[in-house]
């Protein structure tokens, strides 16, 4: 085990791709991982998967946004759906 004073701080990454590249190429024994704590994620409900049809233009738009945001089209689509559902529910409650 290396001396803690000689360990490097973990770099920050702005995209999933940067983080994945770092994990694929870095020697983690060189970094200070002492701040990590186990995460226990709990979801209120299980996720449900379903299919929807999109036009090629819509898929292309999702891909452009995903590329800009450093994520994938599924996450972008999920975010749009979540925002739309939340806005719709908020309007009904008002």
N, CA, C and O atoms as a Tinker XYZ file with bonds, in Angstrom:
   376  protein
     1  N      0.847000   -1.190000    0.000000    73     2
     2  CA     0.000000    0.000000    0.000000    64     1     3
     3  C      0.883000    1.241000    0.000000    63     2     4     5
     4  O      1.883000    1.294000    0.717000    81     3
     5  N      0.526000    2.215000   -0.784000    73     3     6
     6  CA     1.328000    3.440000   -0.902000    64     5     7
     7  C      1.022000    4.391000    0.241000    63     6     8     9
     8  O     -0.059000    4.358000    0.829000    81     7
     9  N      1.983000    5.229000    0.541000    73     7    10
    10  CA     1.825000    6.241000    1.566000    64     9    11
    11  C      0.737000    7.221000    1.129000    63    10    12    13
    12  O      0.744000    7.678000   -0.014000    81    11
    13  N     -0.204000    7.551000    2.029000    73    11    14
    14  CA    -1.342000    8.410000    1.688000    64    13    15
    15  C     -0.917000    9.769000    1.158000    63    14    16    17
    16  O     -1.585000   10.321000    0.285000    81    15
    17  N      0.208000   10.334000    1.681000    73    15    18
    18  CA     0.642000   11.645000    1.218000    64    17    19
    19  C      1.042000   11.616000   -0.253000    63    18    20    21
    20  O      0.989000   12.647000   -0.925000    81    19
    21  N      1.433000   10.470000   -0.756000    73    19    22
    22  CA     1.890000   10.360000   -2.132000    64    21    23
    23  C      0.751000   10.022000   -3.098000    63    22    24    25
    24  O      0.958000   10.014000   -4.311000    81    23
    25  N     -0.423000    9.749000   -2.587000    73    23    26
    26  CA    -1.548000    9.394000   -3.449000    64    25    27
    27  C     -2.129000   10.636000   -4.118000    63    26    28    29
    28  O     -2.219000   11.701000   -3.508000    81    27
    29  N     -2.517000   10.481000   -5.371000    73    27    30
    30  CA    -3.088000   11.587000   -6.141000    64    29    31
    31  C     -4.580000   11.719000   -5.840000    63    30    32    33
    32  O     -5.250000   10.727000   -5.554000    81    31
    33  N     -5.097000   12.949000   -5.907000    73    31    34
    34  CA    -6.559000   13.098000   -5.793000    64    33    35
    35  C     -7.203000   12.616000   -7.099000    63    34    36    37
    36  O     -6.612000   12.718000   -8.174000    81    35
    37  N     -8.411000   12.097000   -6.982000    73    35    38
    38  CA    -9.126000   11.660000   -8.188000    64    37    39
    39  C     -9.488000   12.859000   -9.045000    63    38    40    41
    40  O     -9.961000   13.868000   -8.521000    81    39
    41  N     -9.276000   12.773000  -10.352000    73    39    42
    42  CA    -9.673000   13.880000  -11.231000    64    41    43
    43  C    -11.189000   13.902000  -11.417000    63    42    44    45
    44  O    -11.853000   12.872000  -11.306000    81    43
    45  N    -11.722000   15.080000  -11.699000    73    43    46
    46  CA   -13.139000   15.206000  -11.990000    64    45    47
    47  C    -13.349000   15.007000  -13.481000    63    46    48    49
    48  O    -12.516000   15.407000  -14.293000    81    47
    49  N    -14.468000   14.385000  -13.835000    73    47    50
    50  CA   -14.790000   14.129000  -15.236000    64    49    51
    51  C    -16.137000   14.753000  -15.548000    63    50    52    53
    52  O    -17.054000   14.715000  -14.727000    81    51
    53  N    -16.256000   15.328000  -16.735000    73    51    54
    54  CA   -17.501000   16.005000  -17.108000    64    53    55
    55  C    -18.432000   15.136000  -17.933000    63    54    56    57
    56  O    -19.592000   15.497000  -18.135000    81    55
    57  N    -17.948000   13.996000  -18.416000    73    55    58
    58  CA   -18.808000   13.101000  -19.195000    64    57    59
    59  C    -18.611000   11.665000  -18.736000    63    58    60    61
    60  O    -17.597000   11.328000  -18.125000    81    59
    61  N    -19.589000   10.831000  -19.037000    73    59    62
    62  CA   -19.472000    9.406000  -18.739000    64    61    63
    63  C    -18.301000    8.799000  -19.494000    63    62    64    65
    64  O    -17.590000    7.946000  -18.963000    81    63
    65  N    -18.098000    9.239000  -20.738000    73    63    66
    66  CA   -17.022000    8.696000  -21.551000    64    65    67
    67  C    -15.653000    8.987000  -20.935000    63    66    68    69
    68  O    -14.780000    8.119000  -20.918000    81    67
    69  N    -15.466000   10.208000  -20.429000    73    67    70
    70  CA   -14.201000   10.551000  -19.777000    64    69    71
    71  C    -13.969000    9.655000  -18.558000    63    70    72    73
    72  O    -12.867000    9.145000  -18.356000    81    71
    73  N    -14.999000    9.472000  -17.761000    73    71    74
    74  CA   -14.878000    8.644000  -16.565000    64    73    75
    75  C    -14.579000    7.193000  -16.941000    63    74    76    77
    76  O    -13.736000    6.552000  -16.314000    81    75
    77  N    -15.263000    6.673000  -17.959000    73    75    78
    78  CA   -15.019000    5.300000  -18.393000    64    77    79
    79  C    -13.584000    5.136000  -18.899000    63    78    80    81
    80  O    -12.926000    4.141000  -18.595000    81    79
    81  N    -13.101000    6.117000  -19.673000    73    79    82
    82  CA   -11.727000    6.054000  -20.175000    64    81    83
    83  C    -10.737000    6.065000  -19.008000    63    82    84    85
    84  O     -9.768000    5.306000  -19.001000    81    83
    85  N    -10.985000    6.924000  -18.034000    73    83    86
    86  CA   -10.106000    6.989000  -16.863000    64    85    87
    87  C    -10.054000    5.637000  -16.160000    63    86    88    89
    88  O     -8.972000    5.144000  -15.844000    81    87
    89  N    -11.222000    5.033000  -15.912000    73    87    90
    90  CA   -11.258000    3.753000  -15.207000    64    89    91
    91  C    -10.611000    2.634000  -16.018000    63    90    92    93
    92  O    -10.030000    1.708000  -15.451000    81    91
    93  N    -10.712000    2.719000  -17.344000    73    91    94
    94  CA   -10.108000    1.696000  -18.201000    64    93    95
    95  C     -8.589000    1.800000  -18.248000    63    94    96    97
    96  O     -7.908000    0.798000  -18.466000    81    95
    97  N     -8.048000    3.003000  -18.045000    73    95    98
    98  CA    -6.612000    3.215000  -18.266000    64    97    99
    99  C     -5.810000    3.555000  -17.008000    63    98   100   101
   100  O     -4.586000    3.420000  -17.021000    81    99
   101  N     -6.442000    3.982000  -15.949000    73    99   102
   102  CA    -5.707000    4.447000  -14.763000    64   101   103
   103  C     -5.335000    3.285000  -13.841000    63   102   104   105
   104  O     -6.020000    2.264000  -13.790000    81   103
   105  N     -4.244000    3.468000  -13.124000    73   103   106
   106  CA    -3.864000    2.561000  -12.051000    64   105   107
   107  C     -4.444000    3.160000  -10.771000    63   106   108   109
   108  O     -3.883000    4.101000  -10.211000    81   107
   109  N     -5.560000    2.614000  -10.317000    73   107   110
   110  CA    -6.271000    3.205000   -9.175000    64   109   111
   111  C     -5.481000    3.131000   -7.874000    63   110   112   113
   112  O     -5.819000    3.822000   -6.913000    81   111
   113  N     -4.441000    2.310000   -7.825000    73   111   114
   114  CA    -3.629000    2.256000   -6.608000    64   113   115
   115  C     -2.827000    3.542000   -6.410000    63   114   116   117
   116  O     -2.268000    3.762000   -5.336000    81   115
   117  N     -2.767000    4.393000   -7.440000    73   115   118
   118  CA    -2.054000    5.665000   -7.342000    64   117   119
   119  C     -2.932000    6.792000   -6.792000    63   118   120   121
   120  O     -2.445000    7.901000   -6.572000    81   119
   121  N     -4.214000    6.520000   -6.571000    73   119   122
   122  CA    -5.170000    7.571000   -6.201000    64   121   123
   123  C     -5.717000    7.354000   -4.794000    63   122   124   125
   124  O     -5.834000    6.226000   -4.315000    81   123
   125  N     -6.042000    8.458000   -4.156000    73   123   126
   126  CA    -6.615000    8.429000   -2.813000    64   125   127
   127  C     -8.108000    8.115000   -2.912000    63   126   128   129
   128  O     -8.901000    8.953000   -3.343000    81   127
   129  N     -8.473000    6.921000   -2.514000    73   127   130
   130  CA    -9.873000    6.484000   -2.561000    64   129   131
   131  C    -10.506000    6.464000   -1.169000    63   130   132   133
   132  O    -11.578000    5.890000   -0.978000    81   131
   133  N     -9.840000    7.093000   -0.203000    73   131   134
   134  CA   -10.301000    7.027000    1.182000    64   133   135
   135  C    -11.646000    7.719000    1.407000    63   134   136   137
   136  O    -12.320000    7.436000    2.398000    81   135
   137  N    -12.044000    8.607000    0.521000    73   135   138
   138  CA   -13.311000    9.312000    0.692000    64   137   139
   139  C    -14.527000    8.536000    0.207000    63   138   140   141
   140  O    -15.661000    8.972000    0.405000    81   139
   141  N    -14.302000    7.393000   -0.424000    73   139   142
   142  CA   -15.425000    6.613000   -0.939000    64   141   143
   143  C    -16.158000    5.888000    0.177000    63   142   144   145
   144  O    -15.550000    5.376000    1.117000    81   143
   145  N    -17.463000    5.858000    0.055000    73   143   146
   146  CA   -18.316000    5.126000    0.999000    64   145   147
   147  C    -19.245000    4.241000    0.190000    63   146   148   149
   148  O    -19.605000    4.595000   -0.932000    81   147
   149  N    -19.641000    3.100000    0.730000    73   147   150
   150  CA   -20.563000    2.233000   -0.011000    64   149   151
   151  C    -21.887000    2.959000   -0.272000    63   150   152   153
   152  O    -22.387000    3.688000    0.585000    81   151
   153  N    -22.427000    2.755000   -1.434000    73   151   154
   154  CA   -23.711000    3.364000   -1.789000    64   153   155
   155  C    -24.780000    2.280000   -1.801000    63   154   156   157
   156  O    -24.580000    1.200000   -2.356000    81   155
   157  N    -25.890000    2.576000   -1.195000    73   155   158
   158  CA   -27.025000    1.666000   -1.193000    64   157   159
   159  C    -28.185000    2.404000   -1.847000    63   158   160   161
   160  O    -28.835000    3.249000   -1.232000    81   159
   161  N    -28.425000    2.067000   -3.102000    73   159   162
   162  CA   -29.473000    2.743000   -3.851000    64   161   163
   163  C    -30.787000    1.999000   -3.690000    63   162   164   165
   164  O    -30.853000    0.778000   -3.832000    81   163
   165  N    -31.818000    2.750000   -3.395000    73   163   166
   166  CA   -33.149000    2.165000   -3.270000    64   165   167
   167  C    -34.086000    2.930000   -4.184000    63   166   168   169
   168  O    -34.098000    4.161000   -4.193000    81   167
   169  N    -34.855000    2.207000   -4.937000    73   167   170
   170  CA   -35.825000    2.816000   -5.823000    64   169   171
   171  C    -37.209000    2.547000   -5.265000    63   170   172   173
   172  O    -37.509000    1.441000   -4.814000    81   171
   173  N    -38.047000    3.573000   -5.302000    73   171   174
   174  CA   -39.403000    3.433000   -4.766000    64   173   175
   175  C    -40.175000    2.359000   -5.528000    63   174   176   177
   176  O    -40.939000    1.591000   -4.944000    81   175
   177  N    -39.965000    2.321000   -6.823000    73   175   178
   178  CA   -40.658000    1.349000   -7.669000    64   177   179
   179  C    -39.680000    0.789000   -8.691000    63   178   180   181
   180  O    -38.730000    1.466000   -9.086000    81   179
   181  N    -39.908000   -0.431000   -9.113000    73   179   182
   182  CA   -39.030000   -0.957000  -10.169000    64   181   183
   183  C    -39.255000   -0.208000  -11.477000    63   182   184   185
   184  O    -40.347000    0.296000  -11.740000    81   183
   185  N    -38.221000   -0.143000  -12.279000    73   183   186
   186  CA   -38.330000    0.511000  -13.576000    64   185   187
   187  C    -39.119000   -0.390000  -14.523000    63   186   188   189
   188  O    -39.006000   -1.615000  -14.475000    81   187
   189  N    -39.902000    0.224000  -15.366000    73   187   190
   190  CA   -40.662000   -0.488000  -16.381000    64   189   191
   191  C    -40.094000   -0.096000  -17.734000    63   190   192   193
   192  O    -39.883000    1.085000  -18.009000    81   191
   193  N    -39.851000   -1.074000  -18.564000    73   191   194
   194  CA   -39.316000   -0.815000  -19.892000    64   193   195
   195  C    -40.422000   -0.968000  -20.921000    63   194   196   197
   196  O    -41.210000   -1.912000  -20.863000    81   195
   197  N    -40.478000   -0.035000  -21.863000    73   195   198
   198  CA   -41.435000   -0.154000  -22.962000    64   197   199
   199  C    -40.835000    0.474000  -24.202000    63   198   200   201
   200  O    -39.884000    1.251000  -24.123000    81   199
   201  N    -41.394000    0.132000  -25.339000    73   199   202
   202  CA   -40.872000    0.634000  -26.601000    64   201   203
   203  C    -41.798000    1.699000  -27.165000    63   202   204   205
   204  O    -43.018000    1.620000  -27.022000    81   203
   205  N    -41.194000    2.706000  -27.814000    73   203   206
   206  CA   -41.964000    3.710000  -28.532000    64   205   207
   207  C    -41.331000    3.902000  -29.898000    63   206   208   209
   208  O    -40.134000    3.675000  -30.076000    81   207
   209  N    -42.122000    4.312000  -30.839000    73   207   210
   210  CA   -41.605000    4.588000  -32.172000    64   209   211
   211  C    -41.256000    6.058000  -32.313000    63   210   212   213
   212  O    -42.033000    6.928000  -31.919000    81   211
   213  N    -40.096000    6.335000  -32.870000    73   211   214
   214  CA   -39.655000    7.701000  -33.117000    64   213   215
   215  C    -39.250000    7.827000  -34.574000    63   214   216   217
   216  O    -38.806000    6.861000  -35.196000    81   215
   217  N    -39.406000    9.013000  -35.102000    73   215   218
   218  CA   -38.970000    9.262000  -36.472000    64   217   219
   219  C    -37.449000    9.314000  -36.513000    63   218   220   221
   220  O    -36.812000    9.552000  -35.486000    81   219
   221  N    -36.865000    9.097000  -37.672000    73   219   222
   222  CA   -35.399000    9.223000  -37.775000    64   221   223
   223  C    -34.906000   10.604000  -37.344000    63   222   224   225
   224  O    -33.822000   10.723000  -36.771000    81   223
   225  N    -35.687000   11.640000  -37.613000    73   223   226
   226  CA   -35.296000   12.991000  -37.217000    64   225   227
   227  C    -35.274000   13.131000  -35.693000    63   226   228   229
   228  O    -34.388000   13.782000  -35.140000    81   227
   229  N    -36.242000   12.524000  -35.022000    73   227   230
   230  CA   -36.268000   12.588000  -33.560000    64   229   231
   231  C    -35.073000   11.848000  -32.963000    63   230   232   233
   232  O    -34.460000   12.321000  -32.007000    81   231
   233  N    -34.746000   10.691000  -33.526000    73   231   234
   234  CA   -33.593000    9.928000  -33.041000    64   233   235
   235  C    -32.305000   10.711000  -33.280000    63   234   236   237
   236  O    -31.423000   10.734000  -32.422000    81   235
   237  N    -32.196000   11.349000  -34.439000    73   235   238
   238  CA   -31.021000   12.159000  -34.741000    64   237   239
   239  C    -30.899000   13.325000  -33.751000    63   238   240   241
   240  O    -29.800000   13.644000  -33.297000    81   239
   241  N    -32.023000   13.952000  -33.420000    73   239   242
   242  CA   -32.005000   15.051000  -32.450000    64   241   243
   243  C    -31.574000   14.551000  -31.078000    63   242   244   245
   244  O    -30.785000   15.206000  -30.397000    81   243
   245  N    -32.091000   13.381000  -30.665000    73   243   246
   246  CA   -31.681000   12.803000  -29.378000    64   245   247
   247  C    -30.186000   12.504000  -29.376000    63   246   248   249
   248  O    -29.502000   12.748000  -28.383000    81   247
   249  N    -29.678000   11.973000  -30.497000    73   247   250
   250  CA   -28.246000   11.677000  -30.591000    64   249   251
   251  C    -27.402000   12.936000  -30.496000    63   250   252   253
   252  O    -26.354000   12.928000  -29.849000    81   251
   253  N    -27.843000   14.027000  -31.136000    73   251   254
   254  CA   -27.090000   15.289000  -31.077000    64   253   255
   255  C    -27.055000   15.824000  -29.654000    63   254   256   257
   256  O    -26.006000   16.262000  -29.181000    81   255
   257  N    -28.188000   15.792000  -28.969000    73   255   258
   258  CA   -28.253000   16.280000  -27.589000    64   257   259
   259  C    -27.397000   15.401000  -26.686000    63   258   260   261
   260  O    -26.665000   15.901000  -25.832000    81   259
   261  N    -27.493000   14.095000  -26.878000    73   259   262
   262  CA   -26.711000   13.157000  -26.070000    64   261   263
   263  C    -25.216000   13.385000  -26.263000    63   262   264   265
   264  O    -24.453000   13.374000  -25.298000    81   263
   265  N    -24.801000   13.590000  -27.502000    73   263   266
   266  CA   -23.387000   13.846000  -27.785000    64   265   267
   267  C    -22.932000   15.130000  -27.102000    63   266   268   269
   268  O    -21.852000   15.176000  -26.513000    81   267
   269  N    -23.753000   16.169000  -27.181000    73   267   270
   270  CA   -23.431000   17.446000  -26.541000    64   269   271
   271  C    -23.317000   17.297000  -25.031000    63   270   272   273
   272  O    -22.439000   17.895000  -24.408000    81   271
   273  N    -24.224000   16.484000  -24.432000    73   271   274
   274  CA   -24.267000   16.322000  -22.981000    64   273   275
   275  C    -23.338000   15.224000  -22.465000    63   274   276   277
   276  O    -23.193000   15.056000  -21.254000    81   275
   277  N    -22.706000   14.474000  -23.378000    73   275   278
   278  CA   -21.812000   13.404000  -22.954000    64   277   279
   279  C    -22.543000   12.226000  -22.356000    63   278   280   281
   280  O    -22.065000   11.624000  -21.394000    81   279
   281  N    -23.690000   11.886000  -22.906000    73   279   282
   282  CA   -24.478000   10.777000  -22.387000    64   281   283
   283  C    -25.021000    9.975000  -23.568000    63   282   284   285
   284  O    -24.483000   10.070000  -24.671000    81   283
   285  N    -26.063000    9.198000  -23.361000    73   283   286
   286  CA   -26.637000    8.429000  -24.459000    64   285   287
   287  C    -28.074000    8.855000  -24.711000    63   286   288   289
   288  O    -28.689000    9.517000  -23.874000    81   287
   289  N    -28.606000    8.475000  -25.864000    73   287   290
   290  CA   -29.938000    8.941000  -26.265000    64   289   291
   291  C    -31.032000    8.451000  -25.318000    63   290   292   293
   292  O    -32.031000    9.145000  -25.127000    81   291
   293  N    -30.863000    7.272000  -24.723000    73   291   294
   294  CA   -31.880000    6.758000  -23.806000    64   293   295
   295  C    -32.025000    7.656000  -22.582000    63   294   296   297
   296  O    -33.139000    7.928000  -22.136000    81   295
   297  N    -30.899000    8.116000  -22.038000    73   295   298
   298  CA   -30.958000    9.014000  -20.876000    64   297   299
   299  C    -31.591000   10.350000  -21.239000    63   298   300   301
   300  O    -32.350000   10.918000  -20.453000    81   299
   301  N    -31.278000   10.850000  -22.435000    73   299   302
   302  CA   -31.880000   12.111000  -22.884000    64   301   303
   303  C    -33.384000   11.938000  -23.023000    63   302   304   305
   304  O    -34.149000   12.782000  -22.557000    81   303
   305  N    -33.817000   10.854000  -23.659000    73   303   306
   306  CA   -35.248000   10.613000  -23.840000    64   305   307
   307  C    -35.942000   10.462000  -22.489000    63   306   308   309
   308  O    -37.030000   11.002000  -22.289000    81   307
   309  N    -35.319000    9.730000  -21.558000    73   307   310
   310  CA   -35.911000    9.552000  -20.224000    64   309   311
   311  C    -36.052000   10.887000  -19.519000    63   310   312   313
   312  O    -37.066000   11.152000  -18.873000    81   311
   313  N    -35.021000   11.742000  -19.645000    73   311   314
   314  CA   -35.075000   13.065000  -19.014000    64   313   315
   315  C    -36.233000   13.888000  -19.575000    63   314   316   317
   316  O    -36.971000   14.517000  -18.816000    81   315
   317  N    -36.398000   13.888000  -20.910000    73   315   318
   318  CA   -37.497000   14.627000  -21.523000    64   317   319
   319  C    -38.851000   14.095000  -21.059000    63   318   320   321
   320  O    -39.763000   14.872000  -20.775000    81   319
   321  N    -38.977000   12.784000  -20.985000    73   319   322
   322  CA   -40.243000   12.191000  -20.528000    64   321   323
   323  C    -40.517000   12.577000  -19.076000    63   322   324   325
   324  O    -41.631000   12.972000  -18.733000    81   323
   325  N    -39.496000   12.461000  -18.224000    73   323   326
   326  CA   -39.669000   12.822000  -16.806000    64   325   327
   327  C    -40.070000   14.282000  -16.653000    63   326   328   329
   328  O    -40.965000   14.603000  -15.872000    81   327
   329  N    -39.404000   15.178000  -17.404000    73   327   330
   330  CA   -39.732000   16.603000  -17.321000    64   329   331
   331  C    -41.150000   16.867000  -17.825000    63   330   332   333
   332  O    -41.888000   17.648000  -17.224000    81   331
   333  N    -41.532000   16.219000  -18.923000    73   331   334
   334  CA   -42.879000   16.408000  -19.471000    64   333   335
   335  C    -43.956000   15.885000  -18.545000    63   334   336   337
   336  O    -44.989000   16.530000  -18.366000    81   335
   337  N    -43.728000   14.725000  -17.957000    73   335   338
   338  CA   -44.705000   14.158000  -17.023000    64   337   339
   339  C    -44.823000   15.051000  -15.788000    63   338   340   341
   340  O    -45.929000   15.332000  -15.327000    81   339
   341  N    -43.695000   15.491000  -15.258000    73   339   342
   342  CA   -43.725000   16.374000  -14.081000    64   341   343
   343  C    -44.468000   17.675000  -14.378000    63   342   344   345
   344  O    -45.271000   18.134000  -13.565000    81   343
   345  N    -44.202000   18.267000  -15.541000    73   343   346
   346  CA   -44.870000   19.517000  -15.906000    64   345   347
   347  C    -46.360000   19.290000  -16.071000    63   346   348   349
   348  O    -47.159000   20.126000  -15.650000    81   347
   349  N    -46.750000   18.183000  -16.672000    73   347   350
   350  CA   -48.164000   17.881000  -16.887000    64   349   351
   351  C    -48.880000   17.664000  -15.553000    63   350   352   353
   352  O    -49.996000   18.146000  -15.358000    81   351
   353  N    -48.247000   16.952000  -14.653000    73   351   354
   354  CA   -48.850000   16.693000  -13.334000    64   353   355
   355  C    -48.967000   18.003000  -12.562000    63   354   356   357
   356  O    -49.977000   18.252000  -11.905000    81   355
   357  N    -47.923000   18.846000  -12.644000    73   355   358
   358  CA   -47.958000   20.141000  -11.944000    64   357   359
   359  C    -49.093000   21.011000  -12.434000    63   358   360   361
   360  O    -49.739000   21.685000  -11.630000    81   359
   361  N    -49.356000   21.017000  -13.729000    73   359   362
   362  CA   -50.450000   21.803000  -14.294000    64   361   363
   363  C    -51.807000   21.303000  -13.767000    63   362   364   365
   364  O    -52.696000   22.094000  -13.450000    81   363
   365  N    -51.941000   19.973000  -13.685000    73   363   366
   366  CA   -53.211000   19.407000  -13.218000    64   365   367
   367  C    -53.455000   19.721000  -11.750000    63   366   368   369
   368  O    -54.598000   19.899000  -11.329000    81   367
   369  N    -52.375000   19.789000  -10.968000    73   367   370
   370  CA   -52.509000   20.061000   -9.529000    64   369   371
   371  C    -52.767000   21.531000   -9.249000    63   370   372   373
   372  O    -53.283000   21.881000   -8.188000    81   371
   373  N    -52.411000   22.398000  -10.198000    73   371   374
   374  CA   -52.545000   23.843000   -9.978000    64   373   375
   375  C    -53.987000   24.304000  -10.113000    63   374   376
   376  O    -54.273000   25.491000   -9.959000    81   375
